[in-house]
């Protein structure tokens, strides 16, 4: 019995070690297995009196969701551009239904002054909630999101 138990302990340790991600995969590597059902898109806006980021789009069109599912897996690892070159900061929430609830995966999407897009999967607490936003807040938002693990992506087709 002791030998049998030792086998299971070793097997669990090996499987756990092999399944631990390195954090260098595509942005969607940790997305839930369900079908994408909704995207909430928010934008940090300096011209608004509302709390930031402000919800600007709720996407539920099946064709655009399918395109977004492919888009999220298309990124190439890139270094984050300097904060002063960033023109817009978006918060994206991808929602996946489960049998009893909905699972969400959060991302930050940036555009720079060259119209390039950068994407990073983040924890919800890494998306800074602000009473207002101005350009000086960019650096603190990027610090909270982290400077590593960004991907360059094409222009998202589900914006329209």
JOQUITA-V659228 format. One record per run of one state. SS is the DSSP state (H for helix, E for strand, C for the rest). FROM is the first residue (numbers start at 1). TO is the last residue. If there is no record, write none. Layout:
SS | FROM | TO
SS | FROM | TO
This chain:
C | 1 | 1
H | 2 | 19
C | 20 | 35
E | 36 | 43
C | 44 | 51
E | 52 | 52
C | 53 | 53
E | 54 | 59
C | 60 | 61
H | 62 | 71
C | 72 | 75
E | 76 | 77
C | 78 | 82
H | 83 | 85
E | 86 | 97
C | 98 | 101
E | 102 | 112
C | 113 | 116
E | 117 | 122
C | 123 | 123
H | 124 | 126
C | 127 | 129
E | 130 | 130
C | 131 | 134
H | 135 | 145
C | 146 | 150
E | 151 | 153
C | 154 | 156
H | 157 | 159
C | 160 | 160
